[in-house]
Amino acid sequence: MNPFSFIGLEFHNNRMWKWASVEKALDFMEEFGINALIFHQNDIVDQVVLPEKYFTEEEMWAYWPIRYCNIGSHGRYLARLLEECERRKIDFYLEVKEIWYPEAILDKFPDLRNEEGHICPTDPFWFTFFQDKITELLEKFPEIKGIIVSPATRESKISMAAGQCRCERCKRVSEKEWYGAYLQAIHGPLAERGKKLVVRDFAYEKDSQNAVVEAAQECSEEIVVAMKNVPHDFWPTFPNNPAIEKEMVLEKWIEYDVWGQYCGLGVFPCSLLEDIRYRQKYCLEHGSSGIWYRTDWELLDEGSCFNSLNLLNLIGAVMYARNPDCSQQEIYERFLKYGIYTAWREESSMTAPQYPAGEHALEQMMYLMETSREIILKTLYVRGHVFSYSSRYQHSYQSIYNVMNVYHKRWQWDKASRLDIIPEKDNLAIIYREKKEALEMARALAQAFRPEDLGVAEWMCQDIKEMLHLFPVYVEGFYLSAKVYFGFGYWMDCGDGLEALKKDLESLKQFCVRLRAMLDGSHYPFYVYWMMDAGELECLAADIEKRTGGAL
């Protein structure tokens, strides 16, 4: 197998506008041989172009001066970054959730909103506007090597997949037709300037995923198709993305989250080395030529691989991409040599890296990272199904149900797995045992691991101790959430287990009291409180109780 020729690093939150974070990443990229930098922000094109065809300088000063000045400063920042990328021989790509627009466009063209108040995605205006905007972007910043788009997402302002508009025209246009028109609009200005168009298969539904890939193949053989390693999002328990296996004339690139949006957000470490090696090998075997790594998440600032022990995953992924046969021992050695950080300090307030010098530091870190992986996967997933919102506690029965069965349903891609989460007696025993094992492992890890033996500064020892102290607490919250969620489902389906549910609800309430007492007066990064919000679990307990209709 040939290694990947395209290896990228993705920024997906406000870190991209912080030069210290970007410069650190560029240094890392040079050291490890990463050849592309990707800035992923839904509206990033609208941050650097007006476009001028639609907005004059006079109008901007008269009505929207703040946006006008922001575009100037953001544009200068981007130009400086492009100069730096050119100097270091690193390609630069923008990743967007287009079609997007500034709100002022609706002031200028009020007819774009229909009688029901919706924006019609099939209005021809949007494809013209999209093309004009991309054209101006490339004229102003010709150094950009390409653009990555997500036509099938529901997360853009103009979306066919969301299906919000019910006009007659929208009823007549198929998703595939819409994606085809979309791709023609952006492919033209890119192709004229020798730039790459990369089309993500990111979609919430299987049919949308298929339609966008088919539309890309029909548009041009020069398009690159980008696929997450698993369908829809980054869940290490899910099967491989079936689109990866498809034979196609288009070049295939892969996306992988090395930080861990669904694996503890780097706050609680999680080695993904085994998964990375397996997934990348699979992708190479099926003709993939590129891969890029997401290092953060758009909805949570101050966290990334670069202030987390999960930097291990980025280092390991790149080493595997260059040499699929390298060993875990080599990866851990390089990881410790590069220097380690913890997520218990926000990225903007990071201190210098630590270089573990203890006699058994490598073995210790392997034990910590690999054991944590087992704990995390048993905690945040239920028999391989997603059980959390981005590693956070959830606040209601319906929110958990929707994550598992509507928004992130594994069984859409693995039909038989749906039987594993039906709330019946045998399943409940397996699910509760899975969560209990995670809790016992977290407690054992907290007792057994000795940070002082790593040979790092006292402050880092303390960071790791704090993490180990909260880890079992974090796990317990999900254990109790699973008991009340599935216990309620069992009672609803079978009319049995009411006393057990009552007991588990009381345990969850008491846990919330303990959690509040533990976090009150503490001084952790804000995202720790976001992940472990007692208020979410209090709402969950109240919701389950209300749903019993006074039976408890």
N, C-alpha and C positions, 0 to 999 in steps of 0.2 A: 504493500500500500504506500502510495505517495503521501507525504505529510501535506497539511493544508497550505495552500499558497497565500490565501488571505487570512490574516489573524488580526482581529480588531478588539479594541477596548471601548466600551460604551459608558458614557456619563448619562444619567437619566434624572438627576435632580439639580438643584441650584448650585451645586458644587461647580458646575461647568462655567459659572460666571465668577468664580473665585480663583484668581491666578495661582495662588499657592497650591491649591488642589490640582489644578491642571498641570502646572510645572512638575509637580511630584509624579504625576501619572506619565508625563512625557519622558522623564528620566527613567522611570520604571520600564516603559516601552522600549527605550533604547537598550537598556540592560538585558531585557529578556527577548528581544527580537519581535516585538509586536509592530506590525507595519501599517495599521490604520486606527485613527481616532474617530469616534462617532459621538456626536452630540444629539441626544434624543430629547426633544421637547415639542409638545403638540403644536405650539404656535410659534416656533422659533423663526420661521420665515417672516411672519408678521412682526417680529421683533427687530428685523433689520431692513425690511423694505415696506413702502407705503401700500401698494405700488403707486408710482407717480402718474400712471395713466388714469387713475381714479381719484387722486387727491392732489391738489395744487398746494404749493407752499403757502399761499395766501389763506386758503381754507384751513390748513393745519394750524397756522398761528391764530386764526380767528376762533376756531372751535375746538381743536384738539392739540394744544401746544405741548402738553406733557408727553403724549405719544410721539410727537414729532421730535422732541429732544431725546427721548429714549432711543428712538431708532438711530439717531446720530451717534450716540455714545455706544450702543450695542454694536453698531456697524464697525466703529473704530476698534472695539475689542476683538471682534471676529477677524478683522483684517490683520491685527497684530498676531493673533493665534495662527492664522494661515501662513504668515511669514515664518513663524517659528516651526510649524510643521514642514514647510518647504526646506528650511535649513536642516532639519533632522531627517529629511526624506521619509516623512510619515504622511500617508494619504489622509485626507479629511472628508468625512461624510456627514450630512445632516440626516437625521431620522425624524419624520414628522407623522402626525395623525391628521393628514389633510383629507377632505377639504376643510380649511379653517378660514376665518375672516375676522377683521376688526368690527366691533359693534357699529362703528360709524358707517359701514357699508349699507346698513339697513336704513339709516337716516337719508342716505343719498338715493337709495332705491327701495322705497317702502313697499312696492308691489312684490318684492321677494317673499314677503310673508303672506300666506294665503288667508282665506276668510276664517279658518279655524285657528289661526295664529301660528301655524307650523311653517317651517322653512321647507320648501319642496326640493328634494335632492335632484329631481329630473329636470328642473328648470335649466335650459341651455346656458343661461348666464354663468352658472357656477363653473362650467368647464372652460369657458373663455376667461373668466377671472383667474382660475387656477393656472392656466397656461401663461397668462400675462404676468402673474406674480412670479412664477418660476423663471420666466425669461428675464425679468428685471434682476432677480437674485443672481443669476449666472453672469449677467453683464457686469454687475457690481463686484462679484466675488468669483472671478473665473478660475481661481485656484481650487475651488471645491471639486472633488473628484466624482461625487455622485450623490444621489438622494435615495433614501430608503423610505418607502411609503407603506401604509396599512389600509388599503381600500375597504376591507371587510370588517373593520372594527366598528363598535358602537360608540367609541370614545372620541370621535371627531364631531365637529359642529354640523357638518353635512354628511349624513350617513344613510345609505340605502339599506344597510343591514338592520338598523334600528326600526325601520318601517313605520315611522311616526306619521308621515303624510299619507293620506288616503285618497288623494285626488285621482281622477280618471287616468291621467298620464302615468302616474306612479303604478297604478294597477296594471297598465299595459306593458311596462318595462320590466324585464327580468333582472335579477341581480347580476347575472353574467353580462347582459347587455350594458348595464350601468358601469360595471367594472371595466368593460372594454372601452367605453367612451372616456372614462377617467384616465385609463392608461395611455390612450392616444393623446390626451391633452398634455400629459407631462412628458411622455416619451419624446415627442417632437423636439422641444427646446433642448432636452438633454442630448439626444442623438446628434443634433446639429453641431454641438460643441464637444462631442466625443466623451460625454460623461455617462456614467453607469446609472441605470435605473434598477433599483433593487426592490422587489415587491414581496412584502411579508405575507405569509398565509395566515396571519393572526386573525382568528375568527372565533366567535362564541358558539357557532353551530357548524356541524360537519358539512352541511350542504353549502354554506357560505365559503368554507375553506376550499372545497372542490371547485366552486364557481370562479373564485379569484385566480386560482392556479391555471385553470383552463383559459381564462381571459388573457392572462399573461402570455401563455404559449401562442395564442392566436395573434397577439399584438406584435411581437417581435422576438426573433431568436436571440437577440442581444440582451434581453432582460435577464436579470438574475432573480431566482426565486429564493427567498429566505424563509426558513422553517425553524420553529422552536424544536428542541430535541424531543419534546412530548407535545401532543396537540393542545392548543389554546394557551397554556401557561406552564410555569416552571415547577412541576411537581415530580420529585424523584421517584415516587411510588407508581407513577402512571406508565402505561406501555409506550413504546416508541411511537413517534409521530408517523402514521402510515404514509403520509405524503413523501417521506424520505425515500421510501422504497420504489416509488414510481419512476419508471423510465421516462425521461424527458430530454429534449434537446437543449433546454435551458440549463445554465450553470446553477448549482445548488450551494447555498451557504446556510449555516446553522447558527442559531442563537442559543446561548446558555447563560443562566444566572449563577454566577459563582459566589455572590454575596449571601443570598438566602432569604428572599422575601417570604418564602413559605417554609423556611427552615430555621427560624429563630432570629432572623434579622441581624445576625452576627453578634447580637447581645449574648446569646447562649451559643457557643461555637458548635459547628457542625461540619465535619470533614465530608466532602462529596467526592473524594478522590476515586473511589471504586466506581461510582456512578459515572463520573466524567470519563474515566478510561473506557468503560463499557460503551457509553453513548458515542464517544468520538470514534471508536473503532467501528462501530456499527455504521456511522455516517460515512466514514471513509470507504467502507466496503460497498456502500451504495452510491458511490460516485460524487460525494460532496467535496468541493474544492476550497471552501472557505468556512470560517467560524469566527464568531465574535462573542465577547463576554460582557455581560451587564454587571456593573460593579456597585450599583445602588438602586434606588427606587424613587420615582417622581414625587410620591406623596409623603416622604419622610426625609427631611433634611438632616444634615449633621452626621449621617451614618453612611458607611461604605465599606468596601473591602479594605480600604487603606487605613481605617482605624478599627480594625477587627482582626481577631485570630483567623477569621475566614479568608484572610489574604492567602492562606495556604492553598485554597481552592483555585485562586487565580494563578498562582505560581505553578501549581500542579497541572492545571489545564494547559497552560502555554508549553510546559515541558513535554506533556503528552502530545500536544499538537506538533511539536518539532520532532519528537521521538516517541512513538507509541509504545516502545518497549522499555522505556526508562522505569526505574524501580521507585517504590514509595520511599525507600530509604534515601535515595538521591533527592527526592522532592523535599523531604523533611530537612535534610541537610542544607539545601539551598534556602529553604524557608527561614531557618534559624540564622543562617549567615546573612540574609537580607535584613533581618531585624523584625521583632514582633511588636504589635500594638494590641490594645484591647478596646472594646466598644464602651468601656466604662468611663471614657473621656470623649467628648464630642470632637469631631474632626477639626473644627476651628480652634480647639484648645488643646490639641495633641502635644505631647512632649516628645522628646527624642526616642527613637526605637531602642528596644532592649535586645541584647544578644545573649541568650541563655548560655551560661558557661558551666553549669553544673555537670557533674560526672555522667549522670544519666538523663540529661535534659532532653535529648532526642527521644528516648524511650518514653519519658514522661509526657512529652507533647503528643506523641502517637497515641498513648493511652487516653489522654484527655480528649483529643479530637475525635478519635474513633468511637469511644464510649459515648460521647455526647451525641454523635450521629444516631446511634441506636436509640438513645433516649428521645431525641427530637422526633424521629420518624414514628415512634410509638405514641408520642404525645400529641402531635399536631395532625395526625392522620388516624382514621379509623379503618383498619384493615385495608389500608391503601387509599381510602377516600379522603378528600380534603375536609377537615373539621374545624378550621379556623379561618378568620378573615386576616390574611397576611400576618400570621403568627400572633394574632391578638385574641383576647377573650371576646366572646360574642354575647349579645344582650337579650336575645329572645329565641324562643323555639323556632319561629319562622325564619329568622336570620340563619340559624344553623341548617335548617332544612333546605333553604335556598342555595346555600353554598354547596351542599352535598348533592342536591338533586335538580337544581335549576341552572345556576351560573357555572358551576365547576364540576359537573357530573361526570365522574369517571366512566359510568356505565354506558355513556354515549359511544365510547371507544372500546369498551370491554363489557359486553352485555351481561355476561354471567356474573360479573362482580356485583350487580345490583342486589342479588340474593344475600350478599354478605352483610348488608346493613338493614335488612328487614328486622323490625324489633320483635323477634321471637326468642324463645328461651335459650336455645343453643347459641344463637348469635350473641345475645347479651352476655353470656358467660365468657365467650371468647373476647368480646370487646372490653369488658371490665378487667379481664386478666391482662390484656395488652396494656391498658392504662396503669394497672397496679404494678406491673413489671417495670414500666417506665419510672414510676415514682420510687420504687425500691432501688433501682439503678442510680437514680439521681441522688438519693440519700447516701448510697454507698460511695459514689464518686466524691461527694462533698466530704465524707469522712476520710477517704483513703488518699486523696490527692494533696501533696505538700508543695505549695508554690515556692516556699522558701528554699527548696532543694534545686530549683531551676537555675539559680545563679543570676537572678535579675534584681533590679533595685527594689527597695522596700515598697515604694508606691505601687509598683506593678504587682508585687505579691499581694498587696491589699486589694487591688482591683480584682484579681483572680479569686481571692477569698470572698469578696462581696458577691461575685458572680456565682460561686459555688454555694454560697449561703442562700441565694434567691432561687437557684435552679430547681430544687425540689418543691419550693412554694409555687413556682410557675407551673410545674408539671401537675401539682395537686389541683390547681384550678381547672385544668382541662379534664382531669380524672373525674372530678365532681360534676363538671358540665356534662360529660358523657353519661354519667349515671342518671342525672335528672332528665336529660334529653331522651335517651333511649328508654328509661323507666317510664316516662310519660307516654311514649309511643306504644310501649308494651301494654300499659293499662288501657289506652284508647282502643287498641286492636283486640285485646284478649279479655279486658275487664278484670284483670288480675294484677297483683303487685302493688296495690295502693299503699299498704303499710310500708313496704320497702321504699316507695317513692317519697312518702312523708318523711321517713328517716333520712333519706339522701338530701331532701330539700333543707332539712334542719342542719345537716352537716355543711351544705353549701353556704347557708346563712352564717354559721359560726366561722367558717373559713373566711368569709368577707370581713368579719370583725377582726380576725387575726391579721389579715392582709392589710387592712387600713392601719392598724396599730403598728405594723412592721414598717410601712412606708411613710407614715407621718413623721415629719421632722428629718427625713433622710435627704440626701443631696446627690441624687443620681441624674444622669442625662434624661431629658424630658421623655425620650422614647421608651425608657423603662416603665414609666408611669402609664404611658399610652398602651403598651403591651399588657400590663398587669393592672388594669383599671378595675378596682373593686366595684365601682358603680355599674360596670357592664354586667358583672355576675349578680349583683343585687337585682338588677332589672330582669335578668334571666330567671332568678328564683321567683320574683313577683309574677312574671309572665306565666310560668308553669303553674304556679299556684292558682292564678286567675282562670287558667284554661281548664282546671279541674271542676270549675263551677261550684265550688263550695264543698266538694266531696272530701277534702282533707280536714 
